[in-house]
Amino acid sequence: MNTLMAERRMCVDCCRQSPQTNTSYTLISAKYGWRLTRSRTESGDLQAQWRCPECWRRYKTSIAGA
């Protein structure tokens, strides 16, 4: 049975919608290259942030120089 992930992810930076996959884990694969980070909100809760491959490269470069 091949069911697609019901909720597609959106890039936190460019708002690009993720491709349809079977699971979120597939997005992180070398084939798709999406990345997931977590950050704290002002209230202290953890927030998941998905980034497409292009935005991930920019994000990674920006934090490396910080």
KATABEL-V82852 format. One record per residue. N is the residue number from 1. RES is the residue in one letter. OMEGA is omega in whole degrees, -180 to 180 (* if undefined). Layout:
n | res | omega
N | RES | OMEGA
N | RES | OMEGA
//
This chain:
n | res | omega
1 | M | -178
2 | N | 179
3 | T | 180
4 | L | 178
5 | M | -175
6 | A | -177
7 | E | 177
8 | R | -178
9 | R | 178
10 | M | 179
11 | C | -177
12 | V | -177
13 | D | -174
14 | C | 179
15 | C | 175
16 | R | 179
17 | Q | -179
18 | S | 174
19 | P | 176
20 | Q | 179
21 | T | 178
22 | N | -180
23 | T | 175
24 | S | 180
25 | Y | 179
26 | T | 179
27 | L | -177
28 | I | -178
29 | S | 178
30 | A | -179
31 | K | -176
32 | Y | 174
33 | G | 176
34 | W | -180
35 | R | -178
36 | L | 174
37 | T | 176
38 | R | 175
39 | S | 179
40 | R | 175
41 | T | 179
42 | E | -180
43 | S | 178
44 | G | 179
45 | D | 175
46 | L | -180
47 | Q | 178
48 | A | 179
49 | Q | 178
50 | W | 176
51 | R | 175
52 | C | -177
53 | P | -178
54 | E | 180
55 | C | 177
56 | W | 179
57 | R | 179
58 | R | -180
59 | Y | -179
60 | K | 178
61 | T | -178
62 | S | -180
63 | I | 178
64 | A | -179
65 | G | -177
66 | A | *
//
